[in-house]
Amino acid sequence: MSFPAHDISAQFNFAAEEQKVIQFWRDIDAFQTQLKLSEGRPAFSFYDGPPFATGLPHYGHLLAGTIKDIVTRHASASGFHVERRFGWDTHGLPVEHEIDKALKITGKADVMKMGIGEYNAQCRAIVMRYSAEWRKTVERMGRWIDFDTGYKTLNTSFMESVWWVFKTIFDKNLVYRGLRVMPYSTGCTTPLSNFESGLDFRDVSDPAVTVAFPLVEDETTSLLAWTTTPWTLPSNLAICVNPDMTYVKVYDEDRKRNFILHENLLKTVWKDPKKAKIKILEKYKGIDLKGKRYVPIFDYFVEKFKETAFRVLCDSYVTSDDGTGIVHQAPAFGDDDHRIALAHGVIRPEDMPPCPLDDAGRFTDEVPDFVGQHVKTADKAIMANMKQRDRLIVQATINHSYPYCWRSGTPLLYRAIPAWFIRVQSASERLVANNKATRWVPQLVSDNRFGNWLANARDWNVSRNRYWGTPIPLWVSDDFEEIVCVGSIAELEQLSGVTGITDLHRENIDHITIPSKQGKGTLRRIEEIFDCWFESGSMPYAQQHYPFENVEKFEGTFPADFISEGIDQTRGWFYTLLVLGTLLFDKAPFKNVICTGLVLAADGKKMSKSLKNFPDPNLIIDRYGADATRMYLVNSPIVRADNLRFREDGVREVIARVLLPWLNSYRFFLGHVALLEKAHGVQFQYQAHARRSENVMDRWILARCQSLIQLVREEMAAYRLYTIVPRLLDLVDELTNWYIRFNRKRLKARMTLFTLCRTMASYTPFLTENIYQGLRQYIPVTGQEDVRSVHFLPFPEVKEEYFDAVIQRQVKRMQAVIDLTRQIREKNQISLKTPLKELVVFHPDAEFHDDVRPLERYILSELNVRDVVFTSDEARSGVSYKASADWPTLGKKLRKDIGKVRAGLDKLTSDEVKSYVATGKVTVEGIELVEGDLQVSRYVAAGQEKGGDTGTNTDNDVVVILDLRLHPELEAEGLAREMINRVQKLRKKAGLQATDDVLVFYKFTEGETAPLLKAFEQHGETINKTCRGAPVDASQRSPDAKVLVEEEQEISETKFLLSLVRV
């Protein structure tokens, strides 16, 4: 069960190395061991939103899993016991739709023919189709979660708790049966809830027709109504106008007819009303048209509704935004249509309005002209029919956004359906209040998108006319006047007399009846099942089989400390959780939410298997590893609820910018530990409470580590994951490009790596484990703690004594000097290996010089300059001052005078700007500006640099001036650095470690040799000490010597063969 030793000379394949970590975790049963180690600690509760196992995991699932794993790992390391159970959504449309496609089921008759029992057996057979793939991918991503005791919504225990949830709400008089116009999926043959209808909007092109409704009193005059759903016209019962709007009666000379429409919408009928041969005859207010009767457009329902229908109604919902300002009314297919028809007595509450469609959205024989046609297909035939009868006045198309079924991908219809509702609208204020008691990241989602949805919450249709799901536990009389809601298996057995109930699916309970207590004969269960969103919203209770079991455990962990899903769940799982938590306990069932954006393809489009516009997630993980994938996802806008355009290059960059430098720093440490033992016989041991180093860089890197620990603690407590990765990037850069670079000859504070592993273990679980296993041999074991995995260790405490604001300021200022000077070298194409004579550092503040001067040796070494001159002498340095402004901010203050200041600011002299710095006041074009109005920067103007061969740079604080002239006396040193660079690269290519001694041989092949030989002579000791081998002429190499590697090199136009021979 030991972890494989790390070979620092071998190529490191991150993905392959992660497999070793996974095997190690399996060997020590890491997750279960960690849970046992944390028993007895305070509980941190987490709810996992259940996915469907009928599809494979995608990037959205990888993202959600990563966030959940990071938060729960960190909570565990921070002193909590964190139970993590995976959940499966096994019921509902996603499963049924797969079976309907496979068995070519198109409606209820097909299911009844095969039997509900057989249909549900087919569903049950596929619900866990991809569970093995899910388990493999979740483990591969490094997520620790319990699959073995995870919940499934098809389990009887889960379903029984769902019954309890519903009965509790029913007993509060919050459930009712109503006829409502609901979004309806013809693909899944069931109504959907309002929030489901908002999950998939698509831009489509639909018909936009203007239809004539001749007045009974004058058939030469027609009201013009506009609609984008011609298929609803056979069910028309009325037309509606706005009572307060103005309508006009227009005579059309070409058609020899009169038309009535809104006065400002003539363009709907005539492209250019001014040129059209029309004449306005009369004007009306909408209220004047109320009650006028018209000739029905179709006669299918005339006989049944002739006394109450086919007349003009008034309602203020009609607008003049488009169309004709007159709306046709089909009460079965529009919420407003139904409301208005009821209000005007066109239909009665107990009436079913004309709805001549079957379950699949095809016309029934009530509409014989279009029987059997799907409504969307029938649009063309209906328009042709109306055109033939001269009722179609304008036929056009419109591009608009239209809701589609989130599961079947078919356009939704809105149709009147009897359904069971939970009263949510009356609880909207409590929903808003309970949500405000939670923390959302980002908060903007809660305040806007989710908050607005809650404020306008509508009653929830929880019934589905389907088969595979939890049956709604309502037993009713034939007239629906007696309703019994059952809340448990025991209650059903007691009321019905049937015993031995072990499964609550329809085929097992639909036959069970309950005797009426009101003399209404036998009560039978309603046919509907629950919306699967009701089940997932019930998971806090049902996963524990509450209240039938685990009462104390549930009450101790409710509400959950944390949940996380994508922004689409603001109208899905987040919403249903909050609704049920509020109705049951008047509290949100969660305390903290991380809401993520959506993962899109690189081109910004939705990821599509058919378009193949994204790389397979498993290939990305196998190619780059899970750590890189995790870091890429978490360090992106998606964690702030913005969308992410997934780029494979982004994952690759994580390896190059973060993981590889981090690994190299670890390998550098291992190499120097080996070198310490070889050279001095000393075995390195980590000392947690070692005496504080007096070395500035040691103290600086320790302070930076403490800053990271503190930041991670604070930001994880606030659930702001996105702030942590950038700071990790900074520390990796500081460790590798500053600390190690400046301390290559010292083995101090290298156990920064240990701190870094513990701090970042939740983000990169694989690399931190790998590095930790290599460090364990240097860490003394104290006590009886299980330290086999970095994930068993507590999160590091902040050591206040290591904080040092002065040292952090000193190093930051030194870094500024070095970075600015590096930029000068790069701009002038002068390699760092070329020694330069002098660097002048200008700053007016003595504290700046006092901060940087003790670090001068690092500046000399890193910038390869002989002398650093610190000065506050502006004249000597040629430093000038200039002022600039934040114009939008200053404009708000100065308003009309901003133009004068903008024109005069460039005219300020350096002395005037310098005076402004000292006094806080300056006058520009007669306008007095004070401290804070301007930003001041220092610079060396072109032609003003000290001397003629210098380069300058500034960050608007410090100014650096670099002597760019090449000095012959420094040439040999530069050539020696070049040789060291070539030898080190060759050692690396040969796979040599820091402890390996070699002989270095050269053989000149072309060019002048004297400069290089001089460099070897003058700096041979430095080369030997650095490369563990001084350069020797190849003529002295033994004929029997085994050459490890040999390559041609070129330095300053001199070519030579460089070879390494092991000692």
N, C-alpha and C positions, 0 to 999 in steps of 0.2 A: 504493500500500500504506500510505499515511498514514492515521492515525485521524482521523475527522471532528472539527473544532473544537467545543468546548463552548460553547453559547449559554446564558449564565446567566439570561437573561430568559425562555427558553422553558420550557414545562411539561416536566417530566422523567418519561417513562414508563419505569419500570424494566425491564419485559419487553421493550419495543421497543428500548431502549438495549442490552440484552443481545444482541439479534440483530446489532447493529453490531459488538459485540465478537467474536461467533462468526465473522462475515465477516472481521474483521481477523485472527483466528487462522488462518483458512483461507488468507488471502492470504500470510501469512508462514510457513505450514506450522509453526505454533507448537510443536505437540507433538513432531514429529520433529526440529525445530531444537533444542528443549530437550534431547532425548535425545542429539543429536550434541554439544552443548556440554558434556554431563556425562560423555562417554566418557573412560575412564581413571580415573575416580573409584572408590572402593570400592563394591561392589554392595550394594543393599538389595533383598532378594527378597520377593516378594509373590505369593501364590496367589489366583487369582480362582475362587470356587466357580461352577461352570457352571450357568446357568439353561437351561430349555427354551425354544426359540423358537417352540413351538406355541401359546404364550399371550402376551398383551401384558404389558408391564411394569406393576406396581402400586406402591403406596406402599412396600411392603416392599423392592422392588428399588431405588426411589429412595433410600431410607434407606441401604441397604447400599452402593450406588454412591457416595453422598455421603461416607460414612465412609472408604471405600477411597480416594476421591480426595483427601480432606483429608490422610490419613496419608501417602500416596505423594507428593503435592505437597510436603508439608513435608519429607519425607525428601530429596527432590530439591533443595529449596532449602537443605538443611542439609549439602550436600556429598557426596551419594550419587548413584550412577547407578541409576535405578529403571526396570527393564523392566516394562511393564504390558501383558499380553496378555489379551484377552477369550477366554473359553471357552464352548463350547456343549455342553450335554448333549443328544445327538441320538438316543439309543437308549432302549429300555425301554417300560414301561407307559404313560407319558403320551402317547407317539406312537402306540403300538398301539391304545390305547383310542379315540383319535380315528378311526382307520381302522375299527375294529370297529363304531363307531357309524355311520359313513358307509356302510359296506358291509353292515350288518346281520349281522355275523359273530357267531355265538353259541358256537362251540366249535372244536375241532381239526379236525373233519370239514370244516367250511366252508373252513378255510385249506388243507387238503390238496387239496380240490377245485379251488381256484384256483391252487394251487402256491405254495411258499414264495418262489420267485423273484419272482412277480408281487406277492405280499403285501408283501414287503420293498421292492419298487419303489414301491408305493403309499406306504409309510412314508417312504422316502427323499424322495419328492416333497413332503412337507409339513414336514419337519423344520426348514426355514429359512423357514417361512411368514411369520413376522413379524420376520425379521431386519432388514429395512429400518426398521420401526417402532422396534425396539430401538436401532438405531444412531442414529436421529434423536433419540429421547428421551435417550439417554446423552449425546450431544453437547449437546443443549439444556440438560441439567442441569450442564454445565460440566465433565464428567468427561473426563479425558484418558486414553485407553486404546487400544491397538492392535487394531483389528478385522481388519485386512488379513492379519496373520500369526497371528491367534488360532487356538486349537486346536479341533477338533471330535472328539467321541468316535467318530464313524464313519470317521475317517481310518484308512487301513491302518497308518500309522506308530503312531498312538495304540493301535490294537487289538493290534499286535504287542508293544508294551511291556506291555500288560495281560497278554498271554500270559506274558511274562517274569516279571512279578510273581507270577502264579499258580504257574508252574513252580518258582520259587525257594521258595515256601511249600510246594509239594508235595514238593520234594526234602528238606525238613526234617521230613517225615512229619507234616505238620499238616493234611492233607486226607483225608477219609474219606467213604464213602457209608453213609447210615443211614436207617432208617425212623423218622420222627419225626412227632409230631403238631405241625403247623405252622399258623400263621394262613394262611387261604386266601381269595383273592378270587374269588368266583363271577363278578363283573363283568369281571375281567381274566383269569379262568380260569388262575390261577397261584398257587403259594404265595408268601408274603412272608416277609421276615426278621422276627425278633422286634421289632427297633427300628422297623421300618416299621409294625407293628401298633399302635404307640403314638402315631402321628402324628395320628390323627383319632378322638377319643372323642366320643360323642354321648349325651345323656340320652334314653332311649327307654322305652317301656312294653312289657313282654314278658309272656307267660303265666307263671304260677307254679302248677304243678299238684302235687298229692299223689296218688301212685299206689299201689295195693295189690298186693303180691306174696305170694299165699297160700303157706303152707308146704306142702310135699309131705306131711309127716307129719300135718298137721292143717289142712285147707283152710278151716276156720272161723276160723283165725288168720292174719292177714296182716302182713307187714312193710310199713311205710309209708315210701316214698322221695319226696323232693321234688326237683323240677327246674324250671329256667326254659327248657329246650330240649326240648319234647315231641318234636320231630323226631328226636332221637337215640334215642328209646325202641325203635323197631323193631330197632336194632342192639345192644340190651342183652345183656350176657353175665354180669353179676354185680351184686350190691349190696354196699356197704361200710359198716362201722360202725367207731367208734373203740374199740379194745380196752379202754381204761381208763374209758370213760364208762358211766353208768348208764342203762339202758333199762327201760321198764315195759310190761307187757302189760295193756291196758285193754279192759274189756268195754263195748261201746256198746249200750245197751238199744234205741235206736231202730233201729239197723241189724242188731241181733242177731248181731254179729260181734265178734271180738277183734282188736285192733290193737297192734302193737309199734312204739314210737318213743321218743325221748329223754325222760327224765322232766321236763325243764324246757321242753319245746316243745309242750305239749298245745294251746296257743293256735293253733297252725298249723291244727289240725283243728276244735277247739271254741273259739268266740270267748270264752266264759266258762266255763272248766272247772268252776268251783265250782257253777254252775247246770246244767251239762250232765248228762244222765242217763248217767253213766259210772261205772265202778268199776275200781279198780286191783287186778288179780289177782296179778301177780307182778312181781319186779324181777330184772334180769340185769345183769351186766357185759357189755360188748361182746364180750369174748373168749368168753363162754358161747354166743354166737350163731354163732360161726365154724363154717363148714362146713355149716350148715343149708341144705337145698335148697328151692327155691321153684318154683312153676309159672311158666314163662316168660310174659312179657306179650304177646309175639308169637312165632309159631312159624317165622319165616322162616329162622332159622339153627340151629334145634334139632338137626337131623340131623347137621350138621357138628361142633357143639360140645357135644353132649349128655353126653359123658364128662367134660369138664373144666369146663364152665360152669354157670351158673344156680344159684349157691350164694353164701353170705354170706362175704365176705372182711373182713379187719381191717387198718386202717392209721390212723396217728395224724393224717393230714392232715384227717380228718373233724372238723368243729367243731360246736359247739352255738350258733353265732351266729344262725342262722336255719334255716328248713326243719324237718326232723324228726330231724336227727342221723343220718340214713341216706341214703347217696348212691348213685344208680344208676350203673352203670359201662358205658360204651360205649367200648371201648379205641381205636377209630378216631377218636374225637372229643374226647379229653381227654388231656393230657399225663400227669396223675396216673393217670387210668384205664388208660392204656397201661402205665405203670410197674408199677402194682399187678397188672394182669392177667399180666404177665410174671413178676413175683415169686411169684405163687401158681399158676403153671402153667396158667392159663386158656388162654393162647396161647403159642406158641413164638417165639423171636426171628425165625425165618425165615417165620413165618405173617403173612399180611395179615389183620388183623381185619376183621369185617364193615364194609364201607364202600359201601353201595348207592347211590352218587351218581355222576352224570356230571360232566364238567368244569364245567358251568354250575350245579352244585348242585341238580340235579333227580334225583328218585328213579329208579333203573333198574328193570328188570323183576324184579330179585331181591326187590323189595317190590311185588308186583302190586297191592295195594290202593291204593297211592299213586303208581304209576308216572307219570312225566312231570311231577309237581308239584314246584315249587321248595320246598326244605325249609321256608322261612319261611311259605310259603303253606299247606303241608301241616299245619302245627300244628293248625289248626282241625279238619281231617278226622281227624287222629290222636286228638285229644281226644274228638271225637264217637264214634269207634270204641270207645275205652276206656270211655266213659260208657255206651254201649249194652251192654257186657259187664260192667258194674258194677265196673270196675277203677279208674275215676276217682273219688276220694273228695272232693277239694277242687279247684275250679277258680277261680283268682284271677289278678290281674295284679300286676306289680312294676315300679316305676320305678327304673332303674339306669343306670349309665354303661356303654356297650358300644362296642367298637372297630369302626370302619368302614374300608373301603379308602380310603386317602388319595388315590387317583386316580379310581376309578369311583364313589365315594360309596355303595357297597353294603355291607351288614353282612358282617363277616368270619365265616367258619366256622373251626373248628379241626378238622383232619382229618389222618389218618396218610398220609404221602406219602414215597416214597423220594426222597431229595435228597442233594446233595453239600454237605458242611460243611467249614468251616475251624475248627480247634481254637483257640478264643479263651479258653475258661474256664480252661485251664491257664496262660494268660499274663496273667491278671487282675492279679496282683501287679506285673508289669512295666508293665502299662498304667497302673496307679495311680502307680507310681514315676515313669514318664516324664512323665505329666501334671503331677506336682508340680514338675517342672523347668521348666514353662512359666508364663507370666504371663497371667492372665485378668482382664479388666475387664468386669463386676465379679468379684472373686475368689470371691464367695459361690456363683456358678454352678458353678465348678470344684470347690469343696469339697463342695457338697451335691448338686445335681441330677446333674451330670456325674460327680462322684466316686463317688456311690452307684451309678450305672449301670455304671461301670467295675468297681467292686468285685464286682458281681453279674453280670458279663458272661457270656453264654452262647455256645455254639458258633454260628457264623454260617452260616446257609443261604445259599449264594451262587448256587444254581442256580434257574433259572426255566424252566418248561415253555412257553417262548415262541419267537419267531422273529426279531424285529428287535433284534439286540444282538450283542455279541461272543461267539462260540461258545466254550464251555468246551473247552479243547484236550486232552481226554482220549479216547484211542482204547483200546477195551476188547475183551476176548474175550466170547463169548456168556455165559460163566459168571461174568464180572467178576473172574476170578482173575488175569488178566494185564491190567495197566493201564499205558499209556504216556502220559506227560504231555509235550506238545510246547511248547517255549518260544520258537520263532521260525519265520519262514517258511522260512529255510534248513534248519532241522532237519526240518520237515515234508517239504520237497522231498527231503532226503537219505533219510529213513525210508521215504517212499512211492514215490519214483521219479518223482513228478509234478513238472514244472518250470513256470516261468512264472506262479506264483501271485502275483496282484497285489491281490486282495480277499479278506478273511477272513470275509465274511458267509456264512451257512449255505448259501445256494444255490450258493456257489462252492467249498465244501470238504466238505459232507456226503457227497459221493460218493467222496471220497478214502479209501482203505484203506491199512493198514500190515500187512505180513506178520508173523505171530507168530514170536517167537524161542523160544517154549516149546512149539511144536508144536500150537498151538491154532487153527490155520487163519488166518483173516483178522480183524484188529482193525478195528472200526468206531467212528467218533466217536459219543459219547453224544449224545442229542437236545438236551440242555439248553443254554441260553445263560447268560451271567453276569447276575446282579442288576446293574442300572445303578448302584447305589450302590458296587459293587465298582469300576466304571469311574471314577466321580468320585473315589473314594478313591485311585485309582492316578494321578490327574492330575499330581502332582509329578514323576513319572517319565515318564509317557506324553506329556505336552505337549512334552518335550524329546527324545522317541524314545530315551530311555535304556534300556538301556546300549548301544544300537546306534549312537548318535550323541551328540555334545555331552557326553561323559563329564566333561571338565574343567570345563565350564560348570556342569553339574549339581552336581558335588561342591563347587564354589565357592559355590553359592547354596543348599545344603540343610543344615539345615532353613530354611524360610522365616522371614523376620523378622516377618511379620505376615499374619494372615488375619482376616476378619470375616464373620459371618453372624448370622441370628436364633437365638433360644433354641431353636427347634424343631430346629435342627441338632445339638443335643447328642446326639440319637439318630439323627442322619443323617450329614451330611458330616464334622463334627468327629470323630465316633466312628470312621467308616471310615478317615479319614486316620490317626488315632492307631493303630488296629488294624494297618493295613498297614505303617506306619512302624515300629512295634514289632516286628512279625514279620520284617520285612526287615532292619532296621538297629539294632533295639533302642533307638530314640530317637523322640521326638515329631517329626513333620515340620514343626512350627511352633514359634516361640518366644513369640509374643505373640498373644493373641486378644481382640478386642472382640466381646462377645456382646450382641446387642440384643434388646429385647422385640418385641412384635407391634404393628402398627398396626391399631387397631380403629376402627369408626365412632364418630361423636360420642355415640351412645347406649350405647357400651360393648359393642355386639354385633360379631360378625365382619362385616367388609365383605362385602357381597353384591351382585352385579350384579342379581340378580332383585329384591331388595328396594330397590335404588337408594338405599342409605342412606349414600352417600359421593359427594363431587364427583369428577368425572373428573380424574385427575392432570394430564393435558395442559391442561385448562382452567385449573387452578390455576396452572400454570407460565406459561401465556399471559397470565393476568390479573395476577399479582403478580411473576412472575419467578422464576428458579431460585435466586438468592441468598437471597431471602426464604424460599423453601421449604426450602433447605438449612439455614438458620439456625434455622428453626422446628423441624425434625426433630432437629437436633443439640442444641439447647437444651431438651431434653425428657427425661422419665424413661426414654424408650425406650433411651437410650444406656447406662443403668444396668440394662438387662435387664428393666425394668418395661414394662407396656403403655402405649401412647399412644392416647387418644381423639382422633382427628384432628378439628380444628376449623378451618374456613376463616378464622374471625376471628383465630385464632392467627397465621396467615401474614400477614394484614393488619396485625396489631399489630407484627410485626417491621419492616415498612416504616415505620410511624409512630414507633416507639420507637428504632430503630437506624439504618436505612438513610437515611431522610429527614433526620434531624439531621446525620448524617455528610455527606450530600450538601450540605446547607445550609452547613456549615462550610467545605467546599471552595469553594462559590460565593462565600461571604463573602471568602475568601482571594483569589479571582480578581478580585472587585470592588475590593478594596483595592490589589491590584497595579496594576490599571488606574488607580485614583485616584492612586497614588503617582507613576506615570509622567506623568499629566496635570498634577498639581499641582506636581511638582518635577522632572520630566524624568528621573527615576531609574528604570532598569530593574532589577527585582528579580532577584537571583541567589542560589541556595542555596549556603551555605558549610558543608561537612560538618565542618570543624574551626574554626568561628568561635570567637572569644573568648567565654568563658562570660559570660552576661548577669548583671548584678547585680540585675535585677528579680525580685522574689520569685515572682511568678506564672509568669514564664518558667522559672525554675529548678524550680518545682513541677511544671509540665506535662512538662518533660523528665524529671524523676525518675519521674513516673507512667508515662511511656512506657517507661522502662527497666524499671520493675516489670512492665509487661505483657510486654515481650520476655522477661524472665527467667522469668515465669510460663509463657508459652507454651512456651519451651524445656523447662522442667522437666516440665510436665504432658504435653506431647506425647511426651517420652521415657518417661513412665509410661503413655501411651495413655489418659489421662483427658480425653477431649475435652469432657466435660460441664462441667468447671470453667472453661473458657476463655471461653465466650460471656458468662456473667455479668460477667466482668472486662472484656470488651470493651464491654458495656453501660455499665459504670461509666466507662470512659475516654471513650466518646462523650459521655456526660452531662457529665463533667468538662471536656471540650474545648469543647462547645457552650454549656452552661449556666453554666459557671464561668470558664474561661479566656477564651474569646472575648467573653463578656458583660462581663468586667472589663477587656478590652483592646481595645475596639473602635477606639480611635484609634491603635493601635500595630500595626506589622507585624513583630513579633518572634516567633520560634519557631513561625511558622505551618507550617514544614515538618514539624511533628508529623504532618501529613497524609501525608507521604512515608514516615515510619517506620510509621505505622499501616497504610498500604497493603502494605508489605513484610511486616509482622507477620501480617496477617490475610488475605493473598492466598490461602492454601489453603482458608480458610473461605468467603470471598465472592470468588470469582475474577473475577466480572464487574465489580462496582463498583470493586474495587481496580484493575483494568486500566483502567477508564474514567477514574478520577481520576488514575492514574499518567500516562496519555497526556496529560492536561492539564497535569501538573506537569513533564513532561520538558523543556519549553522553558526552565524555570528552573534545571535541574540541569546543570551543566557536565559534559561527557563527558571522562573521562580514560582513557587506555589504549585497547586494542583490543577490550574486552569488548562483546558484543552486548547492548545495553540496550533493544532494541525492545519488549520486554514485561516487565511487572513479574514475570512468572513465570520470567524468565531470571535474575533477580537473586538473590543469596544472602540467606538469612535474616539479619536484622540482628544484629550482635554486641552484647552488653550493654556499655555504656560506664559502667564503675564510677564514673568521676569525676562523672557526672551524678546519682548517688544522693545524697540528702541527707535523712536521717531527721528532722532538726530542722525543715526547711522543710515536709516532708510532715505533720509533727505540727502545725505552726503553721496550715497551711491547713485541716487537718481540724478544728481547734478553731474557726477562723473560720467554716467551713461550718456547724458545729453552732449557733453563735450566730445566723447568718443564717437557717437552717432553722427554728429554734425561734421566731424573731421573725416570720418569714413566716406561720407557723401562727397566731400571735396575730392578725395582720392579717386572715387569712382567716376566723378564728372570729368576729371582730368586724365583718366585711364592710367593711373599710377598704382601699381600693385602694392599691397601692404608689405610685401617682402622687400620692397625697395626702401632703404633707410632715407629719411629726410632730416634736415638739420634742426628746424625750430618750429614750434607751435606757440602762438600767442593767444591767451585766453583773456578776453576783456569782459569785465562786469563791474558796475559802479559800486556794488555792495561788498564790503569787506567780508561779510559772513560767507558769501559764496566762495571766495578764495580760501577762507579758512576751512570750509567744508571739503573742497576738492584737493587742496595742497597735500594733505596726508595720504591721498590716493594717487599721487603723481607717478609712482612706480608702475601702476597698472596702465596709466595713460601712455607712458613711455613705451612699455612693452607692447601694448595692443596696437598702438598707432605707428610703432617703429620710427619714433623721432628721438633725437638726441637730447633736446632741451625743451622744457615747457616754461613759458614766461607768463606769469599772472600779473595783470595790470588793470588799473582803473583810470589810466591816462588816456583820455579820448583823443588828444592831439597826436600822441604817439601812434595810436591804433587807427586813426582815421575814421573813428566811429561817429556816425551822425544819427539824428533822431527824426522819425517821421510819425505822423498821426493818421489814423483812419477811424471810420465810424461804422456803427451798426445802423445803417440808414433807416430801415423800417422802424426801429425803436426810437432813434433820435427824431425821425419825422413826426411821430406822435406828439413829441414835446414841442418841437419848433413850428410845426404846421407850415404856414405860408413862407416862413423864413428859411426853410430847409434848402431851397434853391441857392440862396446867397451863400450859405455855409458850404454846400457841395462845391460851388465854384471857387470859394476862397481857401478851402482847406489845403489844397496842393501848394498854395503860395506861402504857407507857414515855413519859416526857416527852421533849421535844426535847433538853433538857440532858443527860438520861441517855444518849440515843442518841449525842449528840456526845461524851460522855465515853467511850463504848464505842469510838468511832473513834480517840480519842487513846490509850486504855489497852489496848484489845483484850479488855476484860472487861466483863460486865454480869450482874446477877442478876435473873432473872424468876421470880416466885413461888417463890423459894427455890432455883431451879435456876441454876447458874452457866454462862453461855455465854461462849465465847472467840472470838477472831478467826477468821473464816471461817464461823461458824455463821449469821450474819445478813448481809443485804444492806442497806446504808444509802443513802437518797436524800434530797436536799434539795428543799424546796418552799416556796412562799409560801401560807399557809393563806388560805382565803376570808375577806375582811374584814381581812386583815393586810397587803395590798399597800401599798406606799409610795403615799400619797395615796388618792384615791377613784376616780379615773378611769384606772386602769391595768390592763394585762393581763399575766399571768405564764405562764411555761412552763419546763420543765426536762426534761433527759434523764437525770436522776439524777446528773449531774455538775455542769454549769454551770446557773445559774438566770438567766433574762433577765426584765426588768421593763420594759414599754413604756408610756410616757405616751400615752394614747389621745385626749387632748383636742386639738381642732382650734383652731389659732391663726390669727387673721385675717391677721397679717403674713406667714404662709406660704401664704395662699390663692392668690396670683398665681402663685407658683412651681408649685403643683399644677396650675393651669389651663394653664400653659405646657407642662408635661409631657403633659397630655391632648392639646393641640394638636399637639405633636410626634408623638404616637402616631397621631393621625388622618392627618397628612400622610404619615408613613412608610407606613401601610397603603395610602394612595391611590397613592403612588409605586410600590409593589409591584404594585397592581392595574393600573397603566398600563404595567407591564413595564419600568420605568426601572432603569438600572444606577447604581452608586454614583458614576460619573463624570458622569452627566447632570445639568446645571443646569436648574432650572425657576423660573418665577415662581409664587408662591402667592397666590391671591385668595380673599377671603371676602365673603359678602353675608348679613347678618343677616335672618332671616325671622320670628323669634318669640322673646320672652323678653327679660330684662334683658341689656344689652350692655356696661355699664360694667365689670364684673369681667374680662371677656375682653379688652377694649381695654386695661385696665390691665396685664394679663399680657403682651399683645403689646408694650406700651411698655417695661415693665421687663425683659422677657426676650427681646426681639426678636433680639438678637445670638446668644443661645444657640440659638433656633429656627432662625435662618438658617444657623449653623455646622453644626447637626445635620442639617437637612433640605435644605441647599443651596438655600435660598429662604426669605425672611421673608414673613409674611402681610401683604397689602396689600388695601385696600378695592377691591371689584370695580368700583366706579365709575371707577377709574383704569386699567382694562383696555382695551386698544385694541380697537376694533370689529373689526379684521381679525385679531385674535389667534386662533391655532388651539388650541382647548381640547383637551388630551389626555384629561382625565377630569374629571367634575364629579359630586359627590354631596352629599346633605343630611347634615349632621352634627348631633349634639346633645351639648353639654357643660354640666352643671349647669343643666338645663332651658332652656338657650339654644340655639335652632335656627338654623343658618346653612348656606348653600351654600358648599362648598369646591371650588375648581377649580385645576388645574395647567396651566400654559402653558409650552411649551419656550422657552428663551431663544434 
